[in-house]
Amino acid sequence: MGYKETLLSPIKIGNLTAQNRFFIQAMECNDEDETGNPSEITTERYCNLAKGESGLISLEAISITRESRARDNQLMIRKENIKPLTAFVKRVKEANPKSLFIFQLTHSGELSNPTFSRRVTVNPLPGYGGEILTEEEVDQIIDDFVMAAKIAHEVGADGIDMKLCHGYLGSQILRPYNSRNWKYGGSWENRSRFAFDLYERIQKEVNDKNFLIGSKISAWEGFPGGFGTEGPTSPIIDLTEPIALLKGLEERGAQYFIQSAGSPSITISLTQVDKHIPYYAYLHQYFSKEFKKNLKAETVIIGSNFSPFRDGRNGLCAVTKEQSSLFGYGAQCIESGAVDMIGLGRQSFADPFLPKKLREGKEDEIKYCTVCDNCLELLIQQSPVGCCTFDKRATAELIKTRKEKGRLKIAHT
């Protein structure tokens, strides 16, 4: 089978069907309005992704609370957001009813920005800190996540991604570094309680077999005590707990998982592979394969970090351009059983119409991400995000940001 046939083949996720194997990662863009509702720019972005025919699209991290959040202009999912979110989903669905649309639900925890919100933590990491969360506060956060899931269902989303990755609250609770002896810390039984109880309650209170539930999970955070390590002081990879988490969530109804790694504020090159070390991307396919071989055949595994492969011009050695291209290598990973779908993050900024262009035989018109990471600079600076190579609006925003806030040097070590 050629890569086009593989990548454009449909796949069943739970009771729903994605039209192809392309997944759009949750990419925050700092362009919501002042009340946390989708702006016209936000709506335009997701309508374009739907028109571009991606099989599954994830809404960027939408916060269950305004009290603790990482972005100043961040999407919110509270009762007061129901009406604008309903109108937003309607427009995205009208752009292409075949594209599945899920919401990534989040709480920022210790990554909340203290300049405009409350930074909280389960166990302070060096250099981060925050107010220690109580058991009662975490219980309330679970209530808020359940309410958010019910709202996502009400406004027309096809499902949710319960975020358990990238250093946000879900992963903060799970990691071995959360060694406090409390209801949600210390032993694996306690640290996994948050995710397991949350899934059970969402399944019970949403109670719709056609509503997808899954999670994006960092297999290995890459620092001492991070998730996927052998203990609270060790950085050494040990996938025992990540696999236990996957199996436990699958038992509680998860139909899919999005594989990731790293914690962007600590190990950014692991999460978002840098063009100078493209071979880091291969780690992600290893983690995906480990996820997949421990789960049921019908549980869909979505792989990450395919954007750096581009059209084969990616700096990878000892491999042909065709074998190492996004399409060639992506199809190979699907055909070999390492993944079921391929995730596109930065590439979705560069060209939201990539799947459609592939289907129409217009591959020579695809705009490939240059992995310049200027979009990441905009995100960190709390500026509206876009592709600074192909989007004039984002380019103008980068110039403005550097003039007003100074040039940000993103270190990859």
Secondary structure, 3 states (H helix, E strand, C coil): CCHHHHHCCCEEECCEEECCCEEECCCCCCCCCCCCCCCHHHHHHHHHHHHCCCCEEEEEEEECCCCCCCCCCCCECCHHHHHHHHHHHHHHHHHCCCCEEEEEEECCHHHCCCCCCCCEECCCCCCCCCEECCHHHHHHHHHHHHHHHHHHHHHCCCEEEECECCCCHHHHHHCCCCCCCCCCCCCHHHHHHHHHHHHHHHHHHHCCCCCEEEEEEECCCCCCCCCCECCCCCCCECCHHHHHHHHHHHHCCCCEEEEECCCCCCCHHHHCCCCCCHHHHHHHHHHHHHHHHCCCCCCEEEECCCHHHCCCCCCCCCCCCCCCCHHHHHHHHHHCCCCCEEEECHHHHHCCCHHHHHHCCCHHHCCCCCCCCHHHHHHHCCCCCCCCCCCHHHHHHHHHHHHHHCCCCCCCC
